[in-house]
Amino acid sequence: MLDKQQLHHLVDQLPESELTAAARYLEFLLSHEAPVDPEMLARIDHARAHPSPGISHDDVLREFGL
């Protein structure tokens, strides 16, 4: 599990161009009323470990006749 010191280290490594996005995300987490439950975290971890191949750009264009 990540502790605050490790999180500070990650933030220190961010390029200046990503600070606004990181701040917005942290503000979102602080304003979010319901914490993310362990089941949801497990689902997120599973999705990251087994990413979907997705749909190629060409397939999307073909599907829409473009």
Helices and strands as residue ranges (DSSP letters): H 4-13, G 16-18, H 19-31, H 38-49, H 57-63
